Amino acid sequence: MKLGFADRDEHYADPEFVKAPMKELLSDRYTLIRRPLIDMKKASLDLRPGDPAAMKALKTPTAVRDNHAGTTTMCVIDRQGNVIAATPSGLGSRPAVAGDTGIFTARG
């Protein structure tokens, strides 16, 4: 999963502006190249995206990332102007919920 998430993070973009190498990412050949990176006895703590365009198991990530962080934000706007912003996070051991809405809030 970590290898898949690293590839997702490396290639995640708006397809209107960036062409992700989807065919290569999903190819059997790329899977075979990445598979030896999995150690069934020890989990890796490193962010390890591959290079599907060059069919290489590893590449240096394009941006500096804190690979110990756990928050991701996704914002989507549809053609009617409806907006949703989702920021899942652990929020500590006792997250606060806004009334009976089911919406988690940050403690201040």
Secondary structure, DSSP 8 states (H G I E B T S, - for coil): -HHHHHHHHHH---TTT----HHHHT-HHHHHHHGGG--TTS---S----BTTTTBS----SS---TT-----EEEE-TT--EEEE-----SSS-EE-TTS--EE---
